[in-house]
Amino acid sequence: MVVSTLDKDNRFSGFYLPGPAAGYSELLTSPLEGSQQDTGLVPQPIFSFTVNWRLRDSETARTTVFLGQCYVDTNGEETLHALWLLREAANNPAEDWKATRTGTSTFTRIK
């Protein structure tokens, strides 16, 4: 992920850059939008962001929402722990059951 600095309203934007290790060659760089709590109020802020996936040669729509907390250790290193919910467009209500997936992710800053 590449994420912008927080604006005055604690919002950020950026891009999710899937790599070959992700195993999804159809994924393209996809936009993300999010926000977090004010670090002046909470030292380990809660955050959320949404990724609207761009897919190569696909008309399927996918969106993932991430919700988690940013932990900062004594050395100032940040780790994001997130729960995610991915929703894929279903063609009809009978296929709705298989259109949602959940999981967890941990993100660290690369300097």
Biopython code that builds the backbone (N, CA, C, O; Angstrom):
import numpy as np
from Bio.PDB.StructureBuilder import StructureBuilder

atoms = [
    (1, "MET", "N", (0.842, -1.178, 0.000)),
    (1, "MET", "CA", (0.000, 0.000, 0.000)),
    (1, "MET", "C", (0.879, 1.229, 0.000)),
    (1, "MET", "O", (1.962, 1.241, 0.586)),
    (2, "VAL", "N", (0.412, 2.235, -0.647)),
    (2, "VAL", "CA", (1.024, 3.557, -0.571)),
    (2, "VAL", "C", (-0.083, 4.465, -0.051)),
    (2, "VAL", "O", (-1.145, 4.589, -0.661)),
    (3, "VAL", "N", (0.190, 5.100, 1.098)),
    (3, "VAL", "CA", (-0.841, 5.892, 1.760)),
    (3, "VAL", "C", (-0.345, 7.319, 1.949)),
    (3, "VAL", "O", (0.813, 7.545, 2.303)),
    (4, "SER", "N", (-1.234, 8.280, 1.708)),
    (4, "SER", "CA", (-0.895, 9.695, 1.892)),
    (4, "SER", "C", (-0.843, 10.037, 3.380)),
    (4, "SER", "O", (-1.251, 9.247, 4.231)),
    (5, "THR", "N", (-0.341, 11.214, 3.667)),
    (5, "THR", "CA", (-0.356, 11.706, 5.041)),
    (5, "THR", "C", (-1.799, 12.040, 5.397)),
    (5, "THR", "O", (-2.624, 12.319, 4.527)),
    (6, "LEU", "N", (-2.081, 12.006, 6.682)),
    (6, "LEU", "CA", (-3.429, 12.357, 7.130)),
    (6, "LEU", "C", (-3.703, 13.821, 6.845)),
    (6, "LEU", "O", (-2.825, 14.667, 7.009)),
    (7, "ASP", "N", (-4.925, 14.121, 6.416)),
    (7, "ASP", "CA", (-5.303, 15.522, 6.257)),
    (7, "ASP", "C", (-5.837, 16.039, 7.597)),
    (7, "ASP", "O", (-5.809, 15.317, 8.594)),
    (8, "LYS", "N", (-6.320, 17.274, 7.623)),
    (8, "LYS", "CA", (-6.768, 17.885, 8.883)),
    (8, "LYS", "C", (-7.954, 17.166, 9.505)),
    (8, "LYS", "O", (-8.203, 17.308, 10.702)),
    (9, "ASP", "N", (-8.699, 16.385, 8.698)),
    (9, "ASP", "CA", (-9.848, 15.641, 9.200)),
    (9, "ASP", "C", (-9.513, 14.173, 9.481)),
    (9, "ASP", "O", (-10.411, 13.348, 9.649)),
    (10, "ASN", "N", (-8.201, 13.852, 9.532)),
    (10, "ASN", "CA", (-7.714, 12.491, 9.779)),
    (10, "ASN", "C", (-8.130, 11.501, 8.693)),
    (10, "ASN", "O", (-8.353, 10.323, 8.974)),
    (11, "ARG", "N", (-8.232, 11.977, 7.464)),
    (11, "ARG", "CA", (-8.547, 11.131, 6.325)),
    (11, "ARG", "C", (-7.280, 10.934, 5.500)),
    (11, "ARG", "O", (-6.373, 11.766, 5.531)),
    (12, "PHE", "N", (-7.226, 9.832, 4.765)),
    (12, "PHE", "CA", (-6.091, 9.560, 3.891)),
    (12, "PHE", "C", (-6.571, 8.850, 2.640)),
    (12, "PHE", "O", (-7.686, 8.331, 2.592)),
    (13, "SER", "N", (-5.722, 8.834, 1.637)),
    (13, "SER", "CA", (-6.021, 8.115, 0.401)),
    (13, "SER", "C", (-4.724, 7.472, -0.072)),
    (13, "SER", "O", (-3.663, 7.682, 0.515)),
    (14, "GLY", "N", (-4.820, 6.707, -1.112)),
    (14, "GLY", "CA", (-3.629, 6.065, -1.633)),
    (14, "GLY", "C", (-3.969, 4.976, -2.616)),
    (14, "GLY", "O", (-5.013, 5.005, -3.268)),
    (15, "PHE", "N", (-3.064, 4.003, -2.716)),
    (15, "PHE", "CA", (-3.225, 2.911, -3.660)),
    (15, "PHE", "C", (-2.789, 1.598, -3.022)),
    (15, "PHE", "O", (-1.863, 1.561, -2.212)),
    (16, "TYR", "N", (-3.458, 0.548, -3.392)),
    (16, "TYR", "CA", (-3.060, -0.798, -2.991)),
    (16, "TYR", "C", (-2.342, -1.390, -4.188)),
    (16, "TYR", "O", (-2.911, -1.475, -5.276)),
    (17, "LEU", "N", (-1.098, -1.800, -3.996)),
    (17, "LEU", "CA", (-0.261, -2.302, -5.082)),
    (17, "LEU", "C", (-0.037, -3.804, -4.899)),
    (17, "LEU", "O", (0.898, -4.199, -4.203)),
    (18, "PRO", "N", (-0.866, -4.640, -5.502)),
    (18, "PRO", "CA", (-0.668, -6.079, -5.331)),
    (18, "PRO", "C", (0.590, -6.545, -6.048)),
    (18, "PRO", "O", (0.839, -6.151, -7.187)),
    (19, "GLY", "N", (1.374, -7.371, -5.398)),
    (19, "GLY", "CA", (2.597, -7.888, -5.999)),
    (19, "GLY", "C", (2.409, -9.317, -6.455)),
    (19, "GLY", "O", (1.377, -9.932, -6.184)),
    (20, "PRO", "N", (3.405, -9.850, -7.149)),
    (20, "PRO", "CA", (3.323, -11.225, -7.624)),
    (20, "PRO", "C", (3.151, -12.232, -6.491)),
    (20, "PRO", "O", (2.569, -13.298, -6.694)),
    (21, "ALA", "N", (3.648, -11.907, -5.308)),
    (21, "ALA", "CA", (3.532, -12.823, -4.179)),
    (21, "ALA", "C", (2.079, -13.010, -3.753)),
    (21, "ALA", "O", (1.733, -14.018, -3.137)),
    (22, "ALA", "N", (1.222, -12.027, -4.086)),
    (22, "ALA", "CA", (-0.187, -12.138, -3.715)),
    (22, "ALA", "C", (-0.886, -13.240, -4.504)),
    (22, "ALA", "O", (-1.926, -13.743, -4.080)),
    (23, "GLY", "N", (-0.323, -13.617, -5.646)),
    (23, "GLY", "CA", (-0.896, -14.694, -6.437)),
    (23, "GLY", "C", (-2.093, -14.303, -7.281)),
    (23, "GLY", "O", (-2.774, -15.169, -7.829)),
    (24, "TYR", "N", (-2.357, -13.013, -7.394)),
    (24, "TYR", "CA", (-3.504, -12.555, -8.175)),
    (24, "TYR", "C", (-3.023, -11.680, -9.322)),
    (24, "TYR", "O", (-2.986, -10.456, -9.195)),
    (25, "SER", "N", (-2.657, -12.287, -10.427)),
    (25, "SER", "CA", (-2.115, -11.528, -11.547)),
    (25, "SER", "C", (-3.160, -10.633, -12.201)),
    (25, "SER", "O", (-2.813, -9.727, -12.958)),
    (26, "GLU", "N", (-4.459, -10.884, -11.911)),
    (26, "GLU", "CA", (-5.494, -10.058, -12.519)),
    (26, "GLU", "C", (-5.699, -8.733, -11.781)),
    (26, "GLU", "O", (-6.379, -7.846, -12.295)),
    (27, "LEU", "N", (-5.116, -8.584, -10.572)),
    (27, "LEU", "CA", (-5.285, -7.358, -9.810)),
    (27, "LEU", "C", (-4.370, -6.257, -10.329)),
    (27, "LEU", "O", (-3.189, -6.485, -10.589)),
    (28, "LEU", "N", (-4.925, -5.073, -10.474)),
    (28, "LEU", "CA", (-4.169, -3.895, -10.866)),
    (28, "LEU", "C", (-4.056, -2.965, -9.654)),
    (28, "LEU", "O", (-4.737, -3.167, -8.649)),
    (29, "THR", "N", (-3.206, -1.961, -9.749)),
    (29, "THR", "CA", (-3.128, -0.958, -8.693)),
    (29, "THR", "C", (-4.526, -0.390, -8.489)),
    (29, "THR", "O", (-5.178, 0.042, -9.440)),
    (30, "SER", "N", (-4.978, -0.395, -7.245)),
    (30, "SER", "CA", (-6.364, -0.033, -6.934)),
    (30, "SER", "C", (-6.410, 1.089, -5.903)),
    (30, "SER", "O", (-5.606, 1.106, -4.971)),
    (31, "PRO", "N", (-7.352, 2.036, -6.062)),
    (31, "PRO", "CA", (-7.434, 3.172, -5.137)),
    (31, "PRO", "C", (-7.983, 2.768, -3.772)),
    (31, "PRO", "O", (-8.804, 1.859, -3.652)),
    (32, "LEU", "N", (-7.500, 3.478, -2.744)),
    (32, "LEU", "CA", (-8.047, 3.285, -1.403)),
    (32, "LEU", "C", (-8.338, 4.629, -0.768)),
    (32, "LEU", "O", (-7.691, 5.631, -1.072)),
    (33, "GLU", "N", (-9.319, 4.636, 0.117)),
    (33, "GLU", "CA", (-9.725, 5.828, 0.873)),
    (33, "GLU", "C", (-9.963, 5.394, 2.304)),
    (33, "GLU", "O", (-10.531, 4.327, 2.539)),
    (34, "GLY", "N", (-9.532, 6.215, 3.279)),
    (34, "GLY", "CA", (-9.747, 5.822, 4.660)),
    (34, "GLY", "C", (-9.643, 6.959, 5.639)),
    (34, "GLY", "O", (-9.460, 8.119, 5.267)),
    (35, "SER", "N", (-9.764, 6.598, 6.907)),
    (35, "SER", "CA", (-9.637, 7.583, 7.987)),
    (35, "SER", "C", (-9.166, 6.865, 9.244)),
    (35, "SER", "O", (-9.250, 5.641, 9.346)),
    (36, "GLN", "N", (-8.669, 7.646, 10.199)),
    (36, "GLN", "CA", (-8.276, 7.080, 11.492)),
    (36, "GLN", "C", (-8.616, 8.065, 12.589)),
    (36, "GLN", "O", (-8.854, 9.246, 12.334)),
    (37, "GLN", "N", (-8.636, 7.566, 13.816)),
    (37, "GLN", "CA", (-8.876, 8.427, 14.958)),
    (37, "GLN", "C", (-7.710, 9.392, 15.133)),
    (37, "GLN", "O", (-6.588, 9.116, 14.706)),
    (38, "ASP", "N", (-7.986, 10.503, 15.754)),
    (38, "ASP", "CA", (-6.961, 11.502, 16.051)),
    (38, "ASP", "C", (-5.958, 10.906, 17.044)),
    (38, "ASP", "O", (-6.341, 10.462, 18.126)),
    (39, "THR", "N", (-4.672, 10.896, 16.672)),
    (39, "THR", "CA", (-3.647, 10.339, 17.568)),
    (39, "THR", "C", (-3.480, 11.179, 18.824)),
    (39, "THR", "O", (-2.882, 10.716, 19.796)),
    (40, "GLY", "N", (-3.995, 12.403, 18.825)),
    (40, "GLY", "CA", (-3.981, 13.212, 20.040)),
    (40, "GLY", "C", (-4.968, 12.677, 21.069)),
    (40, "GLY", "O", (-4.807, 12.906, 22.268)),
    (41, "LEU", "N", (-5.985, 11.967, 20.600)),
    (41, "LEU", "CA", (-6.989, 11.401, 21.506)),
    (41, "LEU", "C", (-6.641, 9.974, 21.914)),
    (41, "LEU", "O", (-6.879, 9.564, 23.050)),
    (42, "VAL", "N", (-6.078, 9.229, 20.977)),
    (42, "VAL", "CA", (-5.790, 7.807, 21.207)),
    (42, "VAL", "C", (-4.403, 7.505, 20.648)),
    (42, "VAL", "O", (-4.185, 7.687, 19.450)),
    (43, "PRO", "N", (-3.456, 7.049, 21.472)),
    (43, "PRO", "CA", (-2.097, 6.804, 20.979)),
    (43, "PRO", "C", (-1.994, 5.617, 20.009)),
    (43, "PRO", "O", (-1.090, 5.581, 19.173)),
    (44, "GLN", "N", (-2.902, 4.659, 20.112)),
    (44, "GLN", "CA", (-2.927, 3.486, 19.228)),
    (44, "GLN", "C", (-4.248, 3.562, 18.451)),
    (44, "GLN", "O", (-5.202, 2.869, 18.804)),
    (45, "PRO", "N", (-4.323, 4.398, 17.392)),
    (45, "PRO", "CA", (-5.601, 4.727, 16.767)),
    (45, "PRO", "C", (-6.260, 3.581, 15.993)),
    (45, "PRO", "O", (-5.596, 2.706, 15.436)),
    (46, "ILE", "N", (-7.574, 3.627, 15.985)),
    (46, "ILE", "CA", (-8.388, 2.737, 15.164)),
    (46, "ILE", "C", (-8.503, 3.386, 13.792)),
    (46, "ILE", "O", (-8.614, 4.607, 13.686)),
    (47, "PHE", "N", (-8.475, 2.567, 12.740)),
    (47, "PHE", "CA", (-8.544, 3.084, 11.376)),
    (47, "PHE", "C", (-9.490, 2.229, 10.547)),
    (47, "PHE", "O", (-9.864, 1.125, 10.943)),
    (48, "SER", "N", (-9.868, 2.754, 9.401)),
    (48, "SER", "CA", (-10.617, 1.981, 8.408)),
    (48, "SER", "C", (-10.253, 2.514, 7.030)),
    (48, "SER", "O", (-9.959, 3.698, 6.863)),
    (49, "PHE", "N", (-10.276, 1.625, 6.050)),
    (49, "PHE", "CA", (-10.119, 2.067, 4.665)),
    (49, "PHE", "C", (-10.803, 1.086, 3.728)),
    (49, "PHE", "O", (-11.009, -0.083, 4.057)),
    (50, "THR", "N", (-11.142, 1.586, 2.568)),
    (50, "THR", "CA", (-11.841, 0.808, 1.546)),
    (50, "THR", "C", (-10.986, 0.763, 0.295)),
    (50, "THR", "O", (-10.424, 1.777, -0.120)),
    (51, "VAL", "N", (-10.890, -0.419, -0.308)),
    (51, "VAL", "CA", (-10.198, -0.583, -1.586)),
    (51, "VAL", "C", (-11.232, -1.017, -2.620)),
    (51, "VAL", "O", (-11.905, -2.034, -2.451)),
    (52, "ASN", "N", (-11.349, -0.241, -3.686)),
    (52, "ASN", "CA", (-12.183, -0.622, -4.825)),
    (52, "ASN", "C", (-11.251, -1.229, -5.863)),
    (52, "ASN", "O", (-10.530, -0.521, -6.566)),
    (53, "TRP", "N", (-11.281, -2.557, -5.942)),
    (53, "TRP", "CA", (-10.318, -3.291, -6.756)),
    (53, "TRP", "C", (-10.501, -3.042, -8.240)),
    (53, "TRP", "O", (-11.619, -3.023, -8.755)),
    (54, "ARG", "N", (-9.390, -2.856, -8.907)),
    (54, "ARG", "CA", (-9.351, -2.778, -10.367)),
    (54, "ARG", "C", (-8.790, -4.109, -10.843)),
    (54, "ARG", "O", (-7.721, -4.535, -10.406)),
    (55, "LEU", "N", (-9.515, -4.759, -11.739)),
    (55, "LEU", "CA", (-9.128, -6.085, -12.218)),
    (55, "LEU", "C", (-8.847, -6.056, -13.708)),
    (55, "LEU", "O", (-9.554, -5.396, -14.469)),
    (56, "ARG", "N", (-7.828, -6.761, -14.115)),
    (56, "ARG", "CA", (-7.462, -6.867, -15.530)),
    (56, "ARG", "C", (-8.496, -7.743, -16.242)),
    (56, "ARG", "O", (-8.796, -8.846, -15.785)),
    (57, "ASP", "N", (-9.032, -7.258, -17.346)),
    (57, "ASP", "CA", (-9.948, -8.035, -18.189)),
    (57, "ASP", "C", (-11.095, -8.666, -17.411)),
    (57, "ASP", "O", (-11.414, -9.837, -17.619)),
    (58, "SER", "N", (-11.714, -7.906, -16.523)),
    (58, "SER", "CA", (-12.821, -8.465, -15.753)),
    (58, "SER", "C", (-13.897, -7.413, -15.556)),
    (58, "SER", "O", (-13.614, -6.232, -15.355)),
    (59, "GLU", "N", (-15.117, -7.865, -15.617)),
    (59, "GLU", "CA", (-16.246, -6.973, -15.358)),
    (59, "GLU", "C", (-16.797, -7.184, -13.956)),
    (59, "GLU", "O", (-17.791, -6.564, -13.578)),
    (60, "THR", "N", (-16.158, -8.055, -13.183)),
    (60, "THR", "CA", (-16.590, -8.320, -11.820)),
    (60, "THR", "C", (-16.149, -7.176, -10.914)),
    (60, "THR", "O", (-14.990, -6.763, -10.939)),
    (61, "ALA", "N", (-17.080, -6.672, -10.118)),
    (61, "ALA", "CA", (-16.763, -5.609, -9.160)),
    (61, "ALA", "C", (-16.420, -6.233, -7.816)),
    (61, "ALA", "O", (-17.110, -7.140, -7.351)),
    (62, "ARG", "N", (-15.341, -5.739, -7.186)),
    (62, "ARG", "CA", (-14.934, -6.199, -5.854)),
    (62, "ARG", "C", (-14.543, -4.993, -5.017)),
    (62, "ARG", "O", (-13.880, -4.074, -5.496)),
    (63, "THR", "N", (-14.962, -5.012, -3.766)),
    (63, "THR", "CA", (-14.595, -3.968, -2.814)),
    (63, "THR", "C", (-14.225, -4.652, -1.500)),
    (63, "THR", "O", (-14.884, -5.602, -1.077)),
    (64, "THR", "N", (-13.167, -4.162, -0.860)),
    (64, "THR", "CA", (-12.781, -4.675, 0.450)),
    (64, "THR", "C", (-12.746, -3.518, 1.439)),
    (64, "THR", "O", (-12.230, -2.440, 1.144)),
    (65, "VAL", "N", (-13.303, -3.765, 2.614)),
    (65, "VAL", "CA", (-13.258, -2.809, 3.710)),
    (65, "VAL", "C", (-12.347, -3.390, 4.788)),
    (65, "VAL", "O", (-12.525, -4.530, 5.216)),
    (66, "PHE", "N", (-11.367, -2.589, 5.223)),
    (66, "PHE", "CA", (-10.437, -2.988, 6.275)),
    (66, "PHE", "C", (-10.755, -2.163, 7.518)),
    (66, "PHE", "O", (-11.008, -0.962, 7.417)),
    (67, "LEU", "N", (-10.745, -2.794, 8.683)),
    (67, "LEU", "CA", (-10.987, -2.109, 9.947)),
    (67, "LEU", "C", (-9.985, -2.661, 10.950)),
    (67, "LEU", "O", (-9.862, -3.876, 11.104)),
    (68, "GLY", "N", (-9.271, -1.776, 11.632)),
    (68, "GLY", "CA", (-8.277, -2.283, 12.555)),
    (68, "GLY", "C", (-7.716, -1.224, 13.466)),
    (68, "GLY", "O", (-8.312, -0.170, 13.688)),
    (69, "GLN", "N", (-6.542, -1.541, 13.989)),
    (69, "GLN", "CA", (-5.873, -0.634, 14.910)),
    (69, "GLN", "C", (-4.399, -0.549, 14.565)),
    (69, "GLN", "O", (-3.778, -1.539, 14.178)),
    (70, "CYS", "N", (-3.847, 0.651, 14.711)),
    (70, "CYS", "CA", (-2.427, 0.898, 14.482)),
    (70, "CYS", "C", (-1.716, 0.849, 15.828)),
    (70, "CYS", "O", (-2.018, 1.627, 16.733)),
    (71, "TYR", "N", (-0.767, -0.075, 15.946)),
    (71, "TYR", "CA", (0.021, -0.193, 17.170)),
    (71, "TYR", "C", (1.410, 0.383, 16.918)),
    (71, "TYR", "O", (2.036, 0.090, 15.899)),
    (72, "VAL", "N", (1.883, 1.196, 17.843)),
    (72, "VAL", "CA", (3.206, 1.785, 17.752)),
    (72, "VAL", "C", (4.015, 1.258, 18.928)),
    (72, "VAL", "O", (3.644, 1.453, 20.086)),
    (73, "ASP", "N", (5.143, 0.578, 18.617)),
    (73, "ASP", "CA", (5.949, 0.006, 19.704)),
    (73, "ASP", "C", (6.897, 1.055, 20.287)),
    (73, "ASP", "O", (6.884, 2.212, 19.867)),
    (74, "THR", "N", (7.707, 0.650, 21.241)),
    (74, "THR", "CA", (8.599, 1.584, 21.938)),
    (74, "THR", "C", (9.678, 2.163, 21.030)),
    (74, "THR", "O", (10.271, 3.189, 21.363)),
    (75, "ASN", "N", (9.946, 1.526, 19.886)),
    (75, "ASN", "CA", (10.913, 2.043, 18.910)),
    (75, "ASN", "C", (10.247, 2.923, 17.852)),
    (75, "ASN", "O", (10.915, 3.387, 16.928)),
    (76, "GLY", "N", (8.936, 3.157, 17.976)),
    (76, "GLY", "CA", (8.220, 3.975, 17.010)),
    (76, "GLY", "C", (7.782, 3.221, 15.765)),
    (76, "GLY", "O", (7.275, 3.829, 14.823)),
    (77, "GLU", "N", (7.972, 1.891, 15.746)),
    (77, "GLU", "CA", (7.563, 1.083, 14.590)),
    (77, "GLU", "C", (6.053, 0.872, 14.625)),
    (77, "GLU", "O", (5.485, 0.526, 15.661)),
    (78, "GLU", "N", (5.408, 1.087, 13.468)),
    (78, "GLU", "CA", (3.963, 0.938, 13.370)),
    (78, "GLU", "C", (3.590, -0.410, 12.759)),
    (78, "GLU", "O", (4.233, -0.883, 11.822)),
    (79, "THR", "N", (2.553, -1.011, 13.301)),
    (79, "THR", "CA", (1.988, -2.232, 12.743)),
    (79, "THR", "C", (0.475, -2.057, 12.703)),
    (79, "THR", "O", (-0.148, -1.706, 13.705)),
    (80, "LEU", "N", (-0.103, -2.305, 11.538)),
    (80, "LEU", "CA", (-1.549, -2.230, 11.396)),
    (80, "LEU", "C", (-2.108, -3.647, 11.455)),
    (80, "LEU", "O", (-1.722, -4.508, 10.664)),
    (81, "HIS", "N", (-3.018, -3.883, 12.393)),
    (81, "HIS", "CA", (-3.724, -5.160, 12.490)),
    (81, "HIS", "C", (-5.142, -4.907, 11.999)),
    (81, "HIS", "O", (-5.837, -4.040, 12.529)),
    (82, "ALA", "N", (-5.572, -5.654, 10.993)),
    (82, "ALA", "CA", (-6.865, -5.361, 10.376)),
    (82, "ALA", "C", (-7.696, -6.618, 10.132)),
    (82, "ALA", "O", (-7.171, -7.691, 9.833)),
    (83, "LEU", "N", (-8.982, -6.449, 10.266)),
    (83, "LEU", "CA", (-9.966, -7.423, 9.848)),
    (83, "LEU", "C", (-10.520, -6.902, 8.534)),
    (83, "LEU", "O", (-10.766, -5.703, 8.411)),
    (84, "TRP", "N", (-10.724, -7.768, 7.546)),
    (84, "TRP", "CA", (-11.250, -7.292, 6.278)),
    (84, "TRP", "C", (-12.471, -8.084, 5.851)),
    (84, "TRP", "O", (-12.660, -9.242, 6.222)),
    (85, "LEU", "N", (-13.292, -7.413, 5.054)),
    (85, "LEU", "CA", (-14.512, -7.981, 4.493)),
    (85, "LEU", "C", (-14.503, -7.657, 3.009)),
    (85, "LEU", "O", (-14.559, -6.489, 2.626)),
    (86, "LEU", "N", (-14.433, -8.679, 2.178)),
    (86, "LEU", "CA", (-14.420, -8.485, 0.724)),
    (86, "LEU", "C", (-15.793, -8.837, 0.172)),
    (86, "LEU", "O", (-16.355, -9.880, 0.509)),
    (87, "ARG", "N", (-16.323, -7.983, -0.662)),
    (87, "ARG", "CA", (-17.610, -8.225, -1.307)),
    (87, "ARG", "C", (-17.397, -8.208, -2.810)),
    (87, "ARG", "O", (-16.819, -7.272, -3.363)),
    (88, "GLU", "N", (-17.872, -9.253, -3.455)),
    (88, "GLU", "CA", (-17.829, -9.365, -4.912)),
    (88, "GLU", "C", (-19.261, -9.284, -5.410)),
    (88, "GLU", "O", (-20.177, -9.786, -4.758)),
    (89, "ALA", "N", (-19.460, -8.659, -6.556)),
    (89, "ALA", "CA", (-20.808, -8.553, -7.101)),
    (89, "ALA", "C", (-21.350, -9.952, -7.422)),
    (89, "ALA", "O", (-20.642, -10.786, -7.986)),
    (90, "ALA", "N", (-22.601, -10.193, -7.060)),
    (90, "ALA", "CA", (-23.280, -11.450, -7.372)),
    (90, "ALA", "C", (-24.262, -11.206, -8.510)),
    (90, "ALA", "O", (-24.841, -10.125, -8.618)),
    (91, "ASN", "N", (-24.445, -12.201, -9.349)),
    (91, "ASN", "CA", (-25.352, -12.042, -10.491)),
    (91, "ASN", "C", (-26.815, -12.112, -10.104)),
    (91, "ASN", "O", (-27.675, -11.588, -10.812)),
    (92, "ASN", "N", (-27.103, -12.764, -8.972)),
    (92, "ASN", "CA", (-28.494, -12.882, -8.529)),
    (92, "ASN", "C", (-28.495, -13.275, -7.054)),
    (92, "ASN", "O", (-27.458, -13.668, -6.518)),
    (93, "PRO", "N", (-29.658, -13.173, -6.388)),
    (93, "PRO", "CA", (-29.721, -13.490, -4.958)),
    (93, "PRO", "C", (-29.307, -14.928, -4.617)),
    (93, "PRO", "O", (-28.821, -15.171, -3.512)),
    (94, "ALA", "N", (-29.482, -15.868, -5.518)),
    (94, "ALA", "CA", (-29.101, -17.254, -5.255)),
    (94, "ALA", "C", (-27.587, -17.402, -5.104)),
    (94, "ALA", "O", (-27.124, -18.339, -4.454)),
    (95, "GLU", "N", (-26.809, -16.490, -5.696)),
    (95, "GLU", "CA", (-25.347, -16.531, -5.598)),
    (95, "GLU", "C", (-24.804, -15.631, -4.490)),
    (95, "GLU", "O", (-23.591, -15.531, -4.310)),
    (96, "ASP", "N", (-25.687, -14.984, -3.758)),
    (96, "ASP", "CA", (-25.279, -14.041, -2.722)),
    (96, "ASP", "C", (-24.405, -14.685, -1.646)),
    (96, "ASP", "O", (-23.489, -14.040, -1.136)),
    (97, "TRP", "N", (-24.666, -15.926, -1.296)),
    (97, "TRP", "CA", (-23.959, -16.615, -0.213)),
    (97, "TRP", "C", (-22.458, -16.698, -0.455)),
    (97, "TRP", "O", (-21.681, -16.715, 0.500)),
    (98, "LYS", "N", (-22.033, -16.752, -1.724)),
    (98, "LYS", "CA", (-20.603, -16.914, -1.994)),
    (98, "LYS", "C", (-19.901, -15.609, -2.379)),
    (98, "LYS", "O", (-18.747, -15.629, -2.807)),
    (99, "ALA", "N", (-20.583, -14.494, -2.231)),
    (99, "ALA", "CA", (-20.041, -13.212, -2.684)),
    (99, "ALA", "C", (-19.278, -12.446, -1.607)),
    (99, "ALA", "O", (-18.717, -11.389, -1.897)),
    (100, "THR", "N", (-19.241, -12.947, -0.375)),
    (100, "THR", "CA", (-18.564, -12.247, 0.714)),
    (100, "THR", "C", (-17.524, -13.155, 1.354)),
    (100, "THR", "O", (-17.781, -14.329, 1.624)),
    (101, "ARG", "N", (-16.340, -12.586, 1.592)),
    (101, "ARG", "CA", (-15.251, -13.307, 2.270)),
    (101, "ARG", "C", (-14.700, -12.435, 3.384)),
    (101, "ARG", "O", (-14.810, -11.211, 3.325)),
    (102, "THR", "N", (-14.116, -13.048, 4.390)),
    (102, "THR", "CA", (-13.502, -12.300, 5.491)),
    (102, "THR", "C", (-12.104, -12.844, 5.767)),
    (102, "THR", "O", (-11.763, -13.961, 5.378)),
    (103, "GLY", "N", (-11.312, -12.034, 6.442)),
    (103, "GLY", "CA", (-9.970, -12.465, 6.802)),
    (103, "GLY", "C", (-9.295, -11.420, 7.664)),
    (103, "GLY", "O", (-9.917, -10.449, 8.094)),
    (104, "THR", "N", (-8.015, -11.632, 7.909)),
    (104, "THR", "CA", (-7.225, -10.672, 8.673)),
    (104, "THR", "C", (-5.924, -10.391, 7.918)),
    (104, "THR", "O", (-5.436, -11.230, 7.160)),
    (105, "SER", "N", (-5.378, -9.208, 8.137)),
    (105, "SER", "CA", (-4.107, -8.815, 7.535)),
    (105, "SER", "C", (-3.302, -8.014, 8.555)),
    (105, "SER", "O", (-3.864, -7.341, 9.419)),
    (106, "THR", "N", (-1.984, -8.097, 8.439)),
    (106, "THR", "CA", (-1.086, -7.281, 9.242)),
    (106, "THR", "C", (-0.185, -6.526, 8.279)),
    (106, "THR", "O", (0.430, -7.122, 7.395)),
    (107, "PHE", "N", (-0.111, -5.219, 8.454)),
    (107, "PHE", "CA", (0.693, -4.363, 7.584)),
    (107, "PHE", "C", (1.797, -3.710, 8.395)),
    (107, "PHE", "O", (1.575, -3.316, 9.540)),
    (108, "THR", "N", (2.984, -3.591, 7.817)),
    (108, "THR", "CA", (4.089, -2.866, 8.450)),
    (108, "THR", "C", (4.636, -1.844, 7.454)),
    (108, "THR", "O", (4.525, -2.014, 6.240)),
    (109, "ARG", "N", (5.220, -0.795, 7.988)),
    (109, "ARG", "CA", (5.774, 0.261, 7.142)),
    (109, "ARG", "C", (7.134, -0.159, 6.589)),
    (109, "ARG", "O", (7.982, -0.673, 7.319)),
    (110, "ILE", "N", (7.328, 0.066, 5.296)),
    (110, "ILE", "CA", (8.626, -0.169, 4.662)),
    (110, "ILE", "C", (9.306, 1.182, 4.504)),
    (110, "ILE", "O", (8.740, 2.104, 3.916)),
    (111, "LYS", "N", (10.507, 1.297, 5.022)),
    (111, "LYS", "CA", (11.206, 2.594, 4.967)),
    (111, "LYS", "C", (12.155, 2.645, 3.805)),
    (111, "LYS", "O", (12.828, 3.655, 3.601)),
]
sb = StructureBuilder()
sb.init_structure("model")
sb.init_model(0)
sb.init_chain("A")
sb.init_seg("    ")
for serial, (resi, resn, name, xyz) in enumerate(atoms, 1):
    if name == "N":
        sb.init_residue(resn, " ", resi, " ")
    sb.init_atom(name, np.array(xyz, "f"), 0.0, 1.0, " ", f" {name:<3s}", serial, name[0])
structure = sb.get_structure()
